[in-house]
């Protein structure tokens, strides 16, 4: 990747080199009574003027459009920022420089991206920036300048860039190894274990055959093995006993590291995903400005929406108890507590583990 200002310095070097050639030709034409040096000097001036007009024509016919194909992926997976270049002119753009910016919302760090491209006359081209988010969070992408240069690199000019600003979410890892699920077992008791199996007939309203679009988490494995065909369980209505997962976003007095935040988000996602796969209707709750934020999780779409909302939530500046605030606000509701996760405790446990190691 080129360093900032490298494109401009390259253009200056090309101009200095070309200027030196013109001065040398001028000195030869003045010191020698010959036609060729004068002809060459005139050609060099005409060439410079032609290149200047050429780069203006190429820039007028070139348009750049930025887009983000996928708005969210798991942390560590590569995501793409694509740029589509369209050349409506009659001259090929052999040297186009594309610039883009990515800013980490949590840390505020800005990463500058630059890459060359070329577009045939009347054609299109696509440039791909492949990036990888190392931590959970939100990355905002912005379109930068797009420059086109002449064939000798003497002149450059900005092209038309469509307005672009998009957000990319690096989601937690909710796989089998994503954090420990001990909080669910400790808080929920035996009832959660029955739900987790997915075979408790007292919680199933109906059984039907497999249909296209059914998820694997809805399969009743015992009955499927007994009848030798896929059987789908339809859970009963559990709206009166909503399960709640409380998240404490207070980082502690000494702050929190990005690695500890990743572990915290991984554990929260893993707990919610396990309950969703078991057919347990639940809500994930945290506090923002002393107001509880409730995200219902019913299926994979609402699960991902909950994660994206959680990653956009700012950390609490003061210590609060999300369960207590929720009880004060919704004192007449009946629910069961599925678990509690604390960001400060996650940070402390990681520190203790490092000291022990």
N, C-alpha and C positions, 0 to 999 in steps of 0.2 A: 504494500500500500504506500502510495506517495505521501510525503509529508506536506503539511499545509504550506502554501506559497511556492511549491515546487513547479507548478504549471506556469505561474507568472514568471519565475526566474528563468525557466526554459525559454519562454518567449523573448525575454530580454537578451539572453545569450544569443539566440538566433538573430535578433536585430543587430546586435553588436558585430557578430560575425559577418552578416551581410553588408553592414555599413563599412566594415574594414575592407571587404572585397570591392565595394564601390569606390572607396577612397584610393585604393591601390590602382584601380582601373583609371581613375581620374588623373593620378600622378603620372601614369604611363602615357596617357593621351596628351598631357601637357608637355612632357619631356621628349616625346618622339613625334616626328611628323609622319604619322601613319594613319590610315583610314580604319583599320580593324579595331584599335583601342577605342576610337570614338564611337564606332558602331556598337561595340560591346557595352560601352557606358550608357548609350541610349537604350539598348536592350534591357539593361539592368533596371533603369528607371521605369521603363514601360512594364517590366515584369512585376515590380513592386506595386505599381498602380493596379495592374490586373489582379494580383493576389488579394489586394485590399477589397476590390469590387467582388471578387469571387467569394470571400468569406462572408460578406454582407448578404449575398444571394443565398448561400448555404444556410446561414442563420435564420433568414426569413422563412425558409421552407421547412425547417426542422422543429418538431414539437415533441416534448417529453411528458410522459404520463407515469406517475408512480402509483403502485398499488401493493397491498399486503394480502396475499392469498389466504392465509390462515391467521385468524385473530388470536388463537390460543393453542398452546401445546404444553406437554409436560416439561418440567425443568430439565435442561441438559439436551433436549432434542433440538435439532437444527430447524430454524425457520428462515423464510426467504422474504426479502424485500426486492420486488421486481420493478424494472423500469422499461416501459415500452416506448421506443423511438420511432417516429414516423417522419419520413422525408418526402415531402410533396414537391420538391424542386427537381430541376433537371441535371443537377450536379451531384455526384456521390460525395458524401461526407466521410472522408477517410480517417479523420481523427477527431473524435468527439470525447470530451471529458465530462463524466457524470459525477455529481456530488450529492451526498445524502447525509443526514444526521440522525443519531439515535440517542435518546436521553433516558437514563434510569430515573424513574420518578422518585424512588426512595432516597437514593444517594445524590441525585442531581448531576451525576457525571455524564458528559456528552462525548460520544464517539463519532468521529468524522470518517465517512466512507468516500473513497474516490476510486474510479475505475474507468479505463478507456473503452470505447466502442466505435463501430463504424456502421454506416447505413448506406445502402445503394440508392441510386437515384430512383425516386418513385416507389421505394420499398419501405419495409419496416424491420426493426431489429429489437431484440429483447436482452436486457442486461439483468443479471441476477446477483444480488448480494446475499450470501449465505452466512447467517449469524447463529450464535448459540448463547442463550441466557444461562449463566451459571447459577443464578439464585432465583427464588420465587419473587415475583413482583410484576410491575407494569413497565413496559418500555414504550416510549413515544417516538414515532418516526416522523421526520420532516423532510420535505424535498429541498434540496440545495440547488445551486446553480448548475446549468448545463452549458458548456462552452464548445464551440466548434472552431477549429484552427484551419488555416490554409495549408497547402501541401508542403510548404517549406517551414512552417511554424513561425512565420513572422508576425502574423496578426491573429487575433482571436476575438470572438464576439458571442454574447449570450444568446441562447435560443429560448423559445417559448416553453415555459414549464407550467403545467396545470397545477392549481393549488392542491396540496396534499398534506394531510396530517392524520395519522392513524395510531392506534394503541395495540400493542401486542402483550398478552398475558402469559407469563411463564408459570404454569400451574404446578401445584405440588405433585409428588409421586404417591399415589394411593395404592400401589401394588402390595403384594404380600410382605415385602420387606420395608414398607414405608412406615417407620415408627412402630411403637409397641401398642397393641390394642388392649393393654391391661386395664385401662381406665373404664372401659365398657363393662368388663366382667366384674370389676370391683364395685361399680356404682349401681349396675342394673340388677344384679342378683340372678336367681335361677330363671326368672321370666325371660330375660334376654337370651339366655342359652337356648330355650325352647324356640324362640323366634329365629335365632341364627340357624338352626337346623333346617328350617323351612318345611318340616314334616309334622308339625303339631296340628292334628286335625281339628282341634277346638278353635283354632284361629283361621280356618279355611272355610269360606262360604260356599265354594263350589269347585268341581273338578271338570275339566273339559280336555278335548284333544288339542294337539299342537296345531297352531295356525302360523302362517307366514307373518313375520314381524315380531313374534314372541321372543323375549330375551331368555338367556340361559338361567338367570336367577329365578324365573317363574316356574321352572320345571320341578315337578314332584318326583324325586328320584326313586323313592321306594315303590310307588305305584307304577312308575314307568318300567321298572325292572320286573314287577309282578305281571303286568299285562303285555310286556314286550313291545311297547309303543310309547311315544312321548306323551306324557300327561302334564297339563298345565294347572297349577293351583291358583285360585282366585281368593285373595285374602279377604277376611271380613272387615267391616267398618270399625276402625279404631280411633275415630275422630275424637271421642270423648276421653281418650287416654293418650294424648299426644306425648311423644317422647322428645325431650329437649336436651341438646348438647350445648353447654355453656363454654364460651371462649373468653378468657381474660387477656386483653391486648395491652396490659400495662407492662412495659419492658423492664421495670425495676429502676432503682436509683442510679445504678452504674451503666445503664443502657443495655443494649442487646446486640450481639453480633449477627451478621447475615446468615452464618451457618446455623446458629441457634434458631433463627426465624424459619429457616428451611425445615428444620426438624419439627418445629411447632406446627407449621402448616401441613407437613406430611402426616403427622399424627391426627390432626383434625380431619383431613381428607380421608385417611384410612378408616377412622371410626364411622364417619358419615357414609362412606361407600359400603362398608360391611352391613350397616343397617339397611341401606337402600336395597342391596342384593338380597337381604333376608325378607324384604317386603314390609319393613317397619317404617311407617310414616313418622317423620320426625322433623324438627326444626333446629337449625343452628343459630345460636343467639350470641351476640356480643354487644357491647355498649359503645355508643358514639355520642359524646357531649351529654352524658347522663341520660341518654335515651336508648332503650333497647332496640337493636336492629335484628329482625327475625326473618330468616330465609328458610322457607319450606322446601324440603327435599322429597320428591315423589318418584322421580325417574332420573335417567342419566342427563337429560336436558336441564332439569332444575338443579341437579347436582353440580353441573358445570357452571350454571349461572350463579349458584351460591359461592363457588370458589372464586369466580371473577369479581363478585361483589366484595368478598372478604379481602382480596388482594388490593382492592381500591380503598379499603377502610384505613384511615390513619390510626397510628398507635395512640393509646390513651396517655395523657400527660400526668394524670394522677391515678392512684390506686382506687379501683372500684370493684364491687362484687356484682357481676352480671346477674347471678341468680337472685340476689336480694332486690336489685332494681327491677327485675322482671316480676317478682312476686308483688312488689309495691304497685306496679302499674297494672298487672292482671291478677289481682288477688282472688277473683272468683273463678278462675279457670282450674280445671283438673288436668294434671299432667304427671308424667314420670320422668325422673332425671336419668338421662343416659350416660352422662359423664361430664367432667370439667377438665379443661386444659388451661394452664397458665403459662404465658410467655416468659415471665420472670423466673418461674420454677424450672422451665426448660433451660434457660440460660445458666442458672445455678447448678443444675445437674450436670451440664456439659463441663462447667468449670471444675466441679468436684471430680468428674471422670478424668479430666486432663491432669489434675494434681495427683490423683491416685496412680495414673500411668507413669 
